Amino acid sequence: MLDIQIIRENPQMINEAANNKKNPIDIDSIINLDNEKRDIIREVEKLKNQRNVSSQKIAVLKKQKQDASKLIEEMKSVSDTIKNMDLQLAQKEQQIHEHLIRIPNIPHKSVPHGESEKDNAVVYEWGDAREFSFEPKDHLEIGTALGIIDFPRGAKITGAGFPVYKGAGALLERALINFMLDTHSGNGYTEIFPPFLVNRASLFGTGQLPKSEDQMYYINEDDLFCIPTAEVPVTNLMREEMIDFVDLPLKFCAYSACFRREAGSYGKDTKGFLRVHQFNKVELVKIVLPEESYEELELLRKDAESILKLLGLKYRVLMLCDADLSFAAAKCYDLEAWAPAEQKYLEVSSCSNFEDFQARRMNIRFRPQGKEKPRFVHTLNGSGLATARILAALLENYQTEQGTVLIPEVLQPYMHGIKEIGPR
């Protein structure tokens, strides 16, 4: 959520930023409501001052045994007016709040302008694409032939987009999760195992509500949501808390299953693991000093990239243009792994800086040095990584002509020493 002061001082800039994010807002209504609110506050303060002066006069008149009934009656009328204006003020504040929670974060000045994801900027590429002496199969063909993934049975027991991992496939998925957690916790991140269900306050805090409610799975009886990412419960660990500046930055990593309805995306990259409703992910979350947040974003991105390098996967880094930024992000990098059979890059991570946008919604502040007033922290998060598309990239990049899949060396200790997955 943005500071209303910034909106007052820069209405056209805020309006333009929202339009660039393809999230138009009614800036005139917000400014008008804010002006009306401040007019009411000024009038109420004037009336309260009048009431205080009159109260003193009434006290003097009573002390002098004089008639104060007329003044008392006038003050009752003033008090009734103040009460009514306080109700009007509360209504204005609620109306302003309903507008504020729908205003997206402002893109950072380094974010390129664009009209769609096609305008995202390639920052750099790492690694070489593997050359095959045979026609490579896609991950769905490989996994089905090896009997390690089963989409039809997943569809039978739940529905489309809910995969079943079997045998060495289940072991490989678990190996990826444990390898990622071990790597990140070794780099100073505190491991968290969060709940997979959260309340409305948590989703409001990280910015998914109210905008994206239709994209989430909802449990009506308990008013709870299945998490779309561990970012939600992990960042909310610090909601409504005051942090001492010496304890920053806070760095967390967490595994969770992730649930996304993906409403409206049918027919787009739906094969195999390219678009699923349930997937596993290791998430990185940072809570940092405002002055250090963009340096911390670069470090966060490098931590996510380290997994791809250790797995030996060719990848590229994109800086998202303003039109492709999420509602809450001020700046975001996407990491994409190369899938040779698909002949395209697959998004496996988004690393974002939200500045104080989420912190304002969650009221996460820090206590600076000396006598400075408490300030809002900056929050960041990034996938470190999402396993579904990583698994797809691994199967396609490490396949052999014999139909087997080689296991990257860093994963072998997590695979009980298995170096190659072959037919059962």
C-alpha positions, 0 to 999 in steps of 0.5 A: 500500500502506498503512503497517501502523502506520496499520492497527494504530492504526485497524483499524475505520476501515480496514475501513470504508473498504475496505467503502465502496470495495466492496473488503472485507478480512479486518481481523481476520486482518491484526491477528492475524498482525501480533500474532503477528509482533510476539510472535515478534520479541519472543521472538527478541530475548529469545533472542538476548540470552540467547545473547549473555550466554551467549557471554560466559560461555562465553568466560570459562569457556574463559579460566579453563580450566573446562568450558563444554560444558553451556552450549555445548550449551544455546546450540546449542539456543537457536540452533536455536530462533532459526533456526526462529523466524526461518523462522516470522517470514518466513512471517508477514511473507509472509502479512501482505504478501499481505493488505496488497497487497489493501487499497485506499487510504483515501478522502480526507476530502473524498470523498463517501460513496455506493453507486455511480457514481450518487452522484458529485458534480457539481462544476461544468459549463463551456460551452454545449450546441450547438443544432442546426437538424437531427437530429444524427447520432452519431459512428459514423454520421458517421465511417462516412459520411465514411470516416474510421473503420472498425470492421468492418475492425478487427474483421476483422483483430483483433476487436471494439473495435479501430478503424481510423482512415482518411485524415482520421480518422487525421490528426485522431487524430494532430492531437489527440495532438500538440496535447495533447502540445504544450499540456502540454509547454508547461505545464512537463511533460516529455514521455516516450515510454514502452514499451507493455509492462511487467513485473509489478513495474511493474503492482504498483507502480501498483496494477493487480496483483494485483487487475486482472490479468484486465482486461489483455492478457498475453504469457505467453512473456515475462511482460509485459503490454500497458499499460492506461495510460501511468501505469504505465511513467511513474510507474515511471520513479522506482521504487526511487529517492531524489529530492532535495526541490529537484527536486520536483515532477516533471511528465511527459506521455506519449502511449501506446496503451492496451489493456484487455480490459474483461472483464465489461463487454459490452453496456455503452456498446459503440457506436463509440468508447464502449468499445474495447479499444485507444485512444490517450491522453495521460497526465499524471503528477506526483510531488510533496511530500506537503504539496502533493499536493492543491494539485497535484491541482487544478492537474492537473485544470485542465491536463486541463480546458484541453484541453476548453476549447481544443477548445470542448467543453461538459464537466462535472467530477465528484468520485467518491464512495468506492464509485466510486474506484479501488483505489489512489486517495484522491481522483479527479475525472472530466472528461466531455465532452458528446456531443449525439447520445448525449445524455449525457456521456462520460468523457474523463479521471480525475485522481487523487491516490494520496497515498503508496499507490503510492510505498510499493509502488514505494519512491519516496522523497525526501530532505527538508531537513536531517537529516530521514529520507527520506519517501515522495512522493505520486503523481498522474496524470490523462488529458490526454486520452483521444482515443477519446471526445474524437473522438466528442464532436468529430464530434458537436459539430462536424457540419454539416447537409451531413454534414461536420465542422468542425475546431476552430481549435486543431487546424487547424495540425496538420491541414495547414490542413484546416478541414472534413472532407467526403466523400472 
